[in-house]
Structures are given as C-alpha cells and as structure tokens.
C-alpha cells in the first residue's frame, strides 16, 4: 500500500503559529521581569532617595572636606552651608550673604579652602570654620569660574567677567592675565537651574 505524502504547505502553516508563540513567550518574560523588579528591586526601601532637601533656589557648588569624610560644603546664592553627617543635616557657616559659585581645596594643603563667586572671593585656613577676604584684584568682581592646582595649592585660576582668565601664584594676593587654561586646571563652570534666582 502506497504511503500518503504530506501536503507541501503543511510546514508553512505551522511556522506563523510558532512565531506567535515565541513572541507571546517573550512578552510574558518581559511582564514577569517587570513585576519582579517592582516587587524586589523597586521597593521604597531599596529605591534611591534624596538624603536631604535644601530650601535653596540655586545649586552652585558642592565640596567634600579633604580632612573629614562626613563633612560637605554647599555653595548657593545666599552663602555657604555645611553638613557634618554626610549631607543629612545642614547649617549655615560664617560665609553668608554671598553668591558662592565655586569651592576648591587641594589635597596637598587640606586645611585651606577657597570660595569664589559673584562679588565674593574668600579663603579659609581652618577647613571652612572662619573665612577672610584676601586683599587684591578679585574683591567685588564676578568670578564665573574658579580652579586650584592640585599640585600647588597656592596657584589659582579665576575666570572673571569682562576681564578674562587670571592666574595667581601666591594664594590669591596678586593676579596676572593668562591666555589659555593650563592642562592641569579644572575650571568649575557656573550652572543655574531654571527655577533659580536671576540677578
């Protein structure tokens, strides 16, 4: 008795069904993965959340203390804030009513810090406890960017409005004009969010 040959189109009819089943399986895997992420990874206990909320309209500068791991400094339009518990609680410093745009500290001289901004240029030699304004050309000017050499803490760079780039080799007492930013200097640029105050 002769064997019946299968119809030539039988295999073709099954292929679309396997493709549909494969796509459905992938969709089920995706839904399962999203559910697991929501239940395990995305729970409120493990989800990233803010450490603290600051009642400031500006975000200008943030600097970790080079000598105290839990101490952070935050510069904004109204001055300088300080946290001694890793950013959970903040207190004002003696540097108030100043538009602090940039903060700098060098690891080779960790006790010294600089704060620069619009009309402010101050130095601290006790890790931000007290601040003094060095006499010199940068008092009362708009400092839009500021950098300190990591190798030489007395070498500073300031981008001053309408005056260009200035450099100091004596910790900010005297300044000279320079034509280009040295490769080892990192200038902190000004960033003002849309909700921030405008001068």
N, C-alpha and C positions, 0 to 999 in steps of 0.2 A: 504494500500500500504506500502510495507516494506521500511524503511529508508535506504539510502545508507550509508554504513560505510566508514569513511575516510581511505585513504590508510595509512598503518602503517609507511611508510617512509616519509610522508609529513612533520612532525615536524622536522625531521632530516635535510631535505633540507633547512629549514629556519634558522637553527642555524648558519651555516657559514656566512650567509648574515648579521645577527645581530652582529657577532663578527667583521666582516669587517667594518660595520657602526660604531661600538664602537671605533675601532682603528682609523678610519678616524676622528671621533669627537675629540678624544684625541690629534691627530696631529694638527687639526685646533685650539684647545685651546692652544697648545704649540706655534704655529706660532703667534697667537693673543697676547699671553703673551710676547713673544719676541719683537713684534712690539711696544706694549705699553711701555715696558722697554726702548727701543731705543728712543721713542718719548718723554717720560716723565722723566724717571729716568736717562737715559744715555745721556742726552744732555750735551754739553760742559759747560753750565752754572752751572750744578749741579754735574758734574763728578769730582772726586778727582783729583787735580792737584798740582804740586810742588809749594811751597811757594816761593822758590828761587833756583837758580842754582849757585853752588860754583865752581870756577875754580881751584879745587884741585884734585889731583890724589889719595889721601888717605882719608879714613874715620876712625878716631881713637876714638875720644871721643866727647860726647855731654853732656852738663850740664846746667840745668836751674839755674839761680841765686836764692839763697834762700831768697833774700830780695826784688828783683824786678821781678815781674811776666813776663814782656815782654823782659827781658834780658836773652840771651842764649850765652853760650860759646862753641866753636867748635875747637877741637884739631886735628891737622893733621901733616904731615911730615915737614911742614915749620914753625910751631909755633901755635899760638892761635889767633882765630878770635872771634869777639864779635858782637852780634846783640842786639839792644835796642828796636826793634819794632817787636818782636815775630818771627824773622827769615827771614824777607823780605830783609833786607839790612845788610851787614856785613862789619866790619872794622878790620884791624889788631890791636893787642894790643902791649904792650911793650915787650911781650914774643915772640920774633921772632927767626928764625934760630934754632929752637928746635923741635925735634921729639916728640910731645906731644901725648902720647898714652892713658893716664888715667887722669881724672879730678875728684876731690872729694870735697865735702863740707858737713858739719854736721849742722843740724838744731839747735843744741844747741849752736853753735858758728857760726852764719851765715855770719859774715864778713870775716871769714878765708876760703881760698881755697887752694887746692894743685894741682899741675900739675906734672906729672911724665911720664918718657918715656926713650928713648934711649939716655943716656948721659945728661938727664935733671931731676932735682928734685928741684922745686921752690914752694915758699909759698907766698900767698898774704893775707894781713890783712885788705884790703880795697875793697873787692869784685872784685878782678881782675884788679884794676887800676894800681897798681905797684906790681912788683914781686921781691923777693930776694931768693937767693940760700942758705939755711941753711948749715953751715959748718958741715961736718960729713961724714959718710961712704958711702953715696949714691951719691956723686958727681962723674960724669964721668962714671957711670956704666949703664948697660942695664936693666932697670926696665920693666919687661914683664907684670906685673900685680900689681895693687895698690888698697888699700881699707882703709877706715877710719871708725872707730867705730861710730855709730850714737849716742851712749850713752856718749862716752868720746872722744871729738874731738882731744885730744892730743894723742890718741892711734891709731897708724898707722901700716899697714902691707904692705910689698913690696915683690914681687916675683922677685928676682934678678938673672940674667943669671949667671950660674956657681957658685952661692953662696947659692941658695935655698931661703927659706922663712925667712924673717927678720921681727922683730916687734920693734916698738918704743913706749915708754910711755911718751915721753916729746916733742911731736910735730915734731919729725924727727931729733933731735940733736944726740941722741945715739940710736944704734940698737943692737939687740941680735937675735941669731938664734932660731927659733922655729921649732918643728917637725910636727905640724898639723895646719890647718886653723881653728880658733875658729868659733863656730856656728853663731855668730853674725856678722861675717865679710863677705862681699861680694866682691870677687876679680873680677875686670874688666879684662877680657881676651883680648888679642891682636887679632884684626881682620884686615886683609889686603886684599882688593879685588884683583881679578886677574889683573886688569888694574893698580894697584898701583905700586909705585916705589920699587925697591929692593935695599937693602944696599949692 
